[in-house]
Amino acid sequence: MAPESESHMTTRIRIDLVQGIIEAEGSEEFVRLIYSEFKARLNAMPAAPPPVARGAKGGDTSSVRSAREKTRRTNYVPKIVKDLDLSGKNGKESLKTFFGKFEAATNYERNLIFVYYLRQICERSPVGMDDVFTCYRTVGIKAPEDLYSSLFDTARHKGWVEVKSVEDVDITVPGINQLEHDLPKKKANEGTA
């Protein structure tokens, strides 16, 4: 009986290579065959280009993968956008006034408020991560230590923003709905003594 149960055993392999994922399940022979073919193809691929140095520009941005490689958080250092006017000139509400209307308790919520303000109030397009960093600095709130990951996490976990690259962050319909209908607002007399 034992030899028969061994012949029905399955083998499983899962390889990630940063979400390139290949999974195979079946007999050991089948899994080995899949693995050898995968390994042969992997070895035949050209080597990855060296990481982009801080502040370097240019290069191929045609694929999502190359864009991710060029904007890895280790290479992204936020900067203040000096020509970004958040003061509320030209009849627009200032960022500080707009931000002060909400009870933002998390970086997800702060990221949402800032991206919404930049896209909907300032009509800025595209919105970059540096623009969001400038918002944090303008309202005097400590920016996330890893703003790059914070914005990606807001997109991944909440779906309120969409991050296409360091230079292109956008608000989503769920984000607009969250801010306009569900995000807690401060009471009118709050903050007065």
Beta strands, then each sheet from edge to edge (+ up, - down):
strand 1: 11-15
strand 2: 22-26
strand 3: 161-165
strand 4: 168-171
sheet 1: 1+ 2-
sheet 2: 3+ 4-
end
